[in-house]
Amino acid sequence: MLNMKTRSLLCGLFALQLAGAASAALITESWAVGSAIPEGNPVGVAFSQALSGQPAGPISSVAVDLNISGGYNGGLFAYLIWQGANGNTAMEVLLNQVGTSAANPLGYSDTGFNVTLSDAGTANLHSYQNSGPSFNSSGQLLGTWQPDSANTLNGTFGGLTANGTWTLYLADLMGGGGTSTLESWGLDIGVATSPVPEGGTGYCAWLALPLVLGAHAWRGRKTLRWVRACA
């Protein structure tokens, strides 16, 4: 059995280990839209949402939820823009006429998306038909996919603040495939609220912890092991 002093020392070491972990917040926002995307019109439409009062720490991750019904997936182009209060901007392409290639200039003919775009997706959205896609009864693509871009969402928005104006731009670059409708969209933003550099805060302490040698040996010997604990 460990005595009270030994227990206190162990608890202190555990607390120091916990002190080195950064805490994080997840901001989840979604917006119902129900707006048609004009066919064959590169001007497109934009939907902006301002976030304020959010945790001020740097962004650690971003995921985008898209619910688009109808239309022709291979004709859609979309990107996400963030603009901060100081006027700085960052942009990430989300859709870039999925499925288009030299062999298939019209892209995929599926009708709609109900997806999450995230760096954690199993494959790039541009070639989703090569990765065992699943669809709902309305023909919308389902699942979590990487954005249709050469860049990553976290690489584009990481280190920025969630506060600012987030704008989703959508255009249907092909006519004749039916009208796509943005039903809703949303953001899942991870924010580091107590960033701690790798390796801890730099605070270290030497703790004397008993070296447990077994019940009989412990009674006869007061052996201590000195442990350097850093937070």
C-alpha positions as CSV (number, residue, x, y, z in Angstrom):
1,M,0.0,0.0,0.0
2,L,1.3,3.5,-0.8
3,N,1.1,6.0,2.0
4,M,-0.6,9.4,1.8
5,K,2.7,11.2,1.0
6,T,3.4,8.8,-1.9
7,R,-0.1,9.2,-3.3
8,S,0.3,13.0,-3.2
9,L,3.5,12.8,-5.1
10,L,1.9,10.5,-7.8
11,C,-1.1,12.8,-8.1
12,G,1.3,15.8,-8.5
13,L,3.1,14.0,-11.3
14,F,-0.1,13.2,-13.0
15,A,-1.3,16.9,-12.8
16,L,2.0,18.0,-14.4
17,Q,1.4,15.6,-17.3
18,L,-2.1,17.0,-17.8
19,A,-0.8,20.6,-17.7
20,G,1.2,19.9,-20.9
21,A,-2.0,19.1,-23.0
22,A,-3.6,21.9,-25.0
23,S,-7.3,22.3,-24.8
24,A,-9.5,22.8,-27.9
25,A,-13.0,24.0,-28.8
26,L,-15.1,22.9,-31.8
27,I,-17.3,25.5,-33.4
28,T,-20.2,24.0,-35.3
29,E,-22.4,26.2,-37.5
30,S,-25.0,25.3,-40.1
31,W,-27.3,27.4,-42.3
32,A,-30.4,26.5,-44.3
33,V,-30.4,28.1,-47.7
34,G,-32.7,26.5,-50.3
35,S,-31.3,28.6,-53.2
36,A,-31.0,27.6,-56.8
37,I,-27.6,27.8,-58.5
38,P,-28.1,29.4,-62.0
39,E,-27.3,26.9,-64.8
40,G,-24.5,27.7,-67.2
41,N,-23.6,30.9,-65.4
42,P,-19.9,31.4,-64.3
43,V,-20.9,34.4,-62.2
44,G,-22.6,32.1,-59.7
45,V,-24.0,32.9,-56.3
46,A,-22.3,33.6,-52.9
47,F,-23.5,33.0,-49.4
48,S,-21.8,34.8,-46.5
49,Q,-21.9,34.3,-42.8
50,A,-20.1,36.4,-40.2
51,L,-18.7,34.7,-37.1
52,S,-17.9,36.8,-34.0
53,G,-17.3,36.2,-30.3
54,Q,-15.7,32.8,-31.0
55,P,-12.6,31.6,-29.1
56,A,-9.6,33.7,-30.2
57,G,-7.1,30.9,-30.5
58,P,-5.7,29.7,-33.9
59,I,-7.7,27.4,-36.1
60,S,-6.5,23.8,-36.0
61,S,-9.0,22.2,-38.4
62,V,-11.8,23.1,-40.8
63,A,-14.5,20.9,-42.3
64,V,-17.3,22.0,-44.6
65,D,-20.7,20.4,-44.8
66,L,-22.5,20.7,-48.2
67,N,-26.1,19.7,-49.0
68,I,-26.7,20.3,-52.7
69,S,-29.7,18.6,-54.5
70,G,-30.4,18.0,-58.1
71,G,-28.5,19.2,-61.1
72,Y,-25.3,17.8,-62.6
73,N,-22.4,17.3,-60.3
74,G,-19.8,17.6,-63.1
75,G,-20.8,21.2,-63.8
76,L,-20.4,22.6,-60.3
77,F,-17.5,24.8,-59.1
78,A,-17.3,26.0,-55.5
79,Y,-14.8,27.7,-53.1
80,L,-14.7,28.9,-49.5
81,I,-13.3,32.3,-48.6
82,W,-12.4,33.6,-45.1
83,Q,-12.0,37.3,-44.5
84,G,-10.7,38.7,-41.2
85,A,-11.4,42.0,-39.6
86,N,-8.0,43.3,-40.8
87,G,-9.0,42.5,-44.4
88,N,-6.8,39.5,-44.8
89,T,-8.3,36.6,-46.8
90,A,-7.8,32.9,-47.5
91,M,-9.5,30.8,-50.1
92,E,-9.9,27.0,-50.7
93,V,-11.5,25.3,-53.7
94,L,-14.1,22.8,-52.7
95,L,-15.6,21.6,-56.0
96,N,-13.9,21.8,-59.4
97,Q,-16.3,20.1,-61.9
98,V,-15.9,16.6,-60.3
99,G,-15.0,13.8,-62.6
100,T,-13.8,16.0,-65.5
101,S,-10.7,14.7,-67.4
102,A,-9.4,14.6,-70.9
103,A,-11.3,11.3,-71.3
104,N,-14.5,12.7,-69.7
105,P,-14.8,16.5,-70.2
106,L,-18.4,16.5,-68.9
107,G,-17.5,15.0,-65.6
108,Y,-19.8,13.0,-63.3
109,S,-23.6,13.1,-64.1
110,D,-24.7,12.3,-60.5
111,T,-27.2,14.6,-58.9
112,G,-26.1,16.4,-55.8
113,F,-24.0,16.1,-52.7
114,N,-24.7,15.6,-49.0
115,V,-21.1,15.4,-47.9
116,T,-18.5,16.7,-45.4
117,L,-15.3,18.0,-47.0
118,S,-12.4,17.4,-44.7
119,D,-8.7,16.7,-44.8
120,A,-9.7,13.5,-42.9
121,G,-11.6,12.3,-46.0
122,T,-10.6,9.0,-47.4
123,A,-10.1,10.3,-51.0
124,N,-10.2,13.4,-53.1
125,L,-13.7,14.3,-54.2
126,H,-12.7,14.9,-57.8
127,S,-12.5,11.2,-58.5
128,Y,-15.1,9.9,-56.1
129,Q,-16.4,7.3,-58.5
130,N,-13.1,5.5,-58.1
131,S,-13.5,5.1,-54.4
132,G,-16.7,3.1,-53.8
133,P,-19.1,6.0,-53.4
134,S,-22.5,5.7,-51.8
135,F,-25.7,7.7,-52.6
136,N,-29.0,8.3,-50.8
137,S,-32.4,7.7,-52.4
138,S,-32.3,11.2,-53.9
139,G,-29.1,10.4,-55.8
140,Q,-26.9,12.6,-53.6
141,L,-23.3,11.6,-52.9
142,L,-22.7,10.8,-49.2
143,G,-19.6,10.5,-47.0
144,T,-16.6,12.4,-46.0
145,W,-14.2,13.5,-48.7
146,Q,-11.1,15.6,-49.2
147,P,-11.9,18.8,-51.1
148,D,-11.5,18.9,-54.8
149,S,-8.2,20.8,-54.6
150,A,-4.5,20.4,-54.6
151,N,-4.4,22.2,-51.2
152,T,-5.7,21.1,-47.8
153,L,-8.3,22.9,-45.7
154,N,-6.1,22.9,-42.6
155,G,-3.2,24.2,-44.6
156,T,-5.3,27.0,-46.0
157,F,-7.1,28.1,-42.9
158,G,-4.9,26.7,-40.1
159,G,-3.5,29.4,-37.8
160,L,-6.2,32.0,-38.6
161,T,-9.0,32.9,-36.3
162,A,-12.6,31.6,-36.6
163,N,-13.9,35.2,-36.2
164,G,-14.5,36.8,-39.6
165,T,-16.7,36.4,-42.6
166,W,-17.0,33.0,-44.3
167,T,-18.3,33.0,-47.8
168,L,-19.3,30.0,-49.9
169,Y,-19.3,30.7,-53.7
170,L,-21.1,28.3,-56.1
171,A,-21.4,28.2,-59.8
172,D,-22.8,25.8,-62.4
173,L,-20.5,26.1,-65.4
174,M,-22.6,23.8,-67.7
175,G,-26.1,24.3,-69.0
176,G,-28.6,21.6,-69.8
177,G,-27.9,19.3,-66.8
178,G,-30.7,20.5,-64.6
179,T,-30.7,23.0,-61.8
180,S,-28.7,22.4,-58.6
181,T,-30.0,23.8,-55.3
182,L,-27.9,24.6,-52.2
183,E,-30.1,23.2,-49.5
184,S,-27.8,24.0,-46.6
185,W,-24.1,24.4,-45.7
186,G,-22.1,24.4,-42.5
187,L,-18.7,24.7,-40.9
188,D,-16.9,22.6,-38.2
189,I,-14.0,24.6,-37.0
190,G,-11.5,23.3,-34.4
191,V,-9.8,26.1,-32.4
192,A,-6.9,25.7,-30.0
193,T,-7.9,27.6,-26.9
194,S,-4.8,27.0,-24.8
195,P,-1.9,26.4,-27.3
196,V,1.1,24.6,-25.7
197,P,4.3,24.2,-27.7
198,E,5.4,20.7,-28.4
199,G,7.4,19.4,-25.5
200,G,5.4,21.3,-22.9
201,T,5.6,24.7,-21.3
202,G,9.2,24.3,-20.2
203,Y,8.4,23.9,-16.6
204,C,10.2,20.9,-15.0
205,A,10.4,19.6,-11.4
206,W,12.2,16.7,-9.8
207,L,9.9,14.5,-7.8
208,A,11.0,11.8,-5.4
209,L,8.9,8.8,-6.0
210,P,9.2,5.6,-4.0
211,L,10.7,2.6,-5.9
212,V,8.2,-0.2,-5.2
213,L,10.2,-3.3,-4.4
214,G,7.4,-5.5,-3.2
215,A,5.5,-5.4,0.1
216,H,8.2,-6.9,2.3
217,A,11.1,-5.0,0.7
218,W,9.2,-1.7,1.0
219,R,8.8,-2.0,4.7
220,G,12.5,-2.5,5.2
221,R,13.9,-0.1,2.7
222,K,13.1,3.5,1.9
223,T,14.4,3.6,-1.7
224,L,13.4,6.6,-3.7
225,R,13.6,7.2,-7.4
226,W,14.0,10.7,-8.6
227,V,11.8,11.5,-11.6
228,R,12.0,14.7,-13.7
229,A,8.5,15.7,-14.6
230,C,8.0,18.5,-17.2
231,A,4.7,20.2,-18.1
